[in-house]
Amino acid sequence: MRDTDLYSRILGIVAPWSVSLVELDTPNQTVTVHVRHDSTVGVTCPRCGKPSPRYDRRERRWRHLDTMQFQTILQADMPRVECPEHGVLQIRAPWSEEGSGFTALFEALVIDWLKAASTATVAHHLGLSWKAVDGIMQRAVKRGLERRTASSPEHLSVDETSFQRRHEYVTVVTDQSSGTVLHVADNRTVESLASFLKELRTSQREAIRSISMDMWPAYINAVREHIPDADERICFDKFHVAKYLSEAVDKVRRSEHKHLAANGDQRLKGTRFRWLENPDTMKLKHWRSFESLRDSALKTARAWAIKEHAMCLWHYSSRTWAIKQWKRWLGWAQRSRLEPIRKVAATIQTHLWGIINAIVLKRTNAAAESMNSRIQRVKARACGFRNRDRFRTAIMFHLGGLDLYPRPASTR
């Protein structure tokens, strides 16, 4: 079999295209495959598809999969047509997507590598520039978003994740059912979330049954502005309530330890993580050693008991009973004379409606917290991002559940 026939089969080149020449450059370890278009075959405008006269040709080159460790380049004199309606345009190459300097098969390889390694690592091992690999990722996300079909998620999670230091954040919206990221926006303002919600159709907004989030006013206001009956759908989950109460317990502990230490009492020294640890996951030996502290008359022990009782109030199915028990807890917390606990209780009282929604609807923001961890792993693999655009692209590439791969011209 001639080398031209071999590469025609390898590359899937069919009429009116053909491989005219294969050049081997052993010193530079490259193979250049020359492809031509049959000049006797008519051509059409790539935009409207109407037959158009040829205008001229322009040489183009594409990187392809390596041949026996030799870098393989496709080279073709690409015809340009003169369309009466759209002007002079280059016809499309069947082996590559428009605007790319790589064949579809090579881009697919790079996408596979990017799923497992950083942009810099992929660039190094494939002999590409960082910018070229980043361009492949950006095109993959762009085509994935264009192919994404409109869905009507019922349960959403909204959370912020850190972009860089200095309290810089992006807002991430996750579909709890599919576990995929639907939207990434700068900052954590009303517009950050509203930019997603206002793009939804009326039927999609009405299909939303719950939106889990923390008690951030900007997110609450955005949902109230764009989602019907928002106060029946917004859920403040157990994780964030536990976080606020744990911080309050730690403030009580620090204050009390300072007072006790001044009088030579070191009982609370080195106990911070015991008060913050989840009793359900605490080792038995730690639970036993913690017994004397948690059963003591310390203010910290009282604050801890109040926090743990709140964690037991999430199993109700009846809205009436859930409200009744939480109001009892609020009375206890507000009478505790522990200022950090009282402040959190005031916050909970203001947002009790959303907590009750989470209890009755059995919703948590665990999907968002899990997604946040996965996003941080993406960021760590890349050793951070210098701008939000690339951060958003990486999040959607790895976690958006998108169809990223280029398709041959015959299937587009």
Buried (B, 14 or more C-beta within 10 A) or exposed (E): EEBBEBBBEBBBBEEBBBBBEBEEEEEEEBBBBBBBBEEEEEBBBBEEEEEBEBBEBEEBEBBBBBBEEBBBBBBBBBBBBBBEEBEEBBBBBBBBBEEBBBBBBBBBBBBEBBEEBBBBBBBEEBEBEEEBBBBBBBBBBBBBEEEBEEEEBEBBBBBBBBBBEEEBBBBBBBBBEEBBBBBBBBBBBBBBBBBBBEEBEEEBBEEBBBBBBBBBEBBBBBBBEBBEEBEBBBBBBBBBBBEBBBEBBBBBBBBBBEEBEEEEEEBBEEBBEBBBBEEEEBEEEEEEEBEEBBEEEBBBBBBBBBBBBBBEBBEBEEEEEBBEBBEEBBEBBBEBEBEBBBBBBEBBBEBBEBBBBBBBBEBBBBBBBEBBEBBEEBBEBBEEBEEBEBBBBBBBBBBBBBBBBBEBBEEE
